[in-house]
Amino acid sequence: MAVAILNIKNLPDTLYRKLRARARRERRSVAQQVTEILSRALEEPEPLSILDMQGLGKEHWRGIDAAGHVERERASWD
């Protein structure tokens, strides 16, 4: 397997310091940390199912009459 080399020019010092600090916390080299970050960022997310959304947002509707809300919204369209 071939190994690619990536050179980054003009990397801001503040960004490099943050990267180096995170690498130290994770006990990695800066190069290993960059590889880890890029790997995570470029992973293909698993497709979501509409069923995964069941129950999301219910805290926003607590104590609100949903049917009444829908009726008021529909009435405002006229």
ABEGO torsion letter per residue (X at the ends): XBBBBBBBBGBBAAAAAAAAAAAAAAGBBAAAAAAAAAAAAABBBBBBBAAAABGBGAAAABGBBAAAAAAAAAAAAX
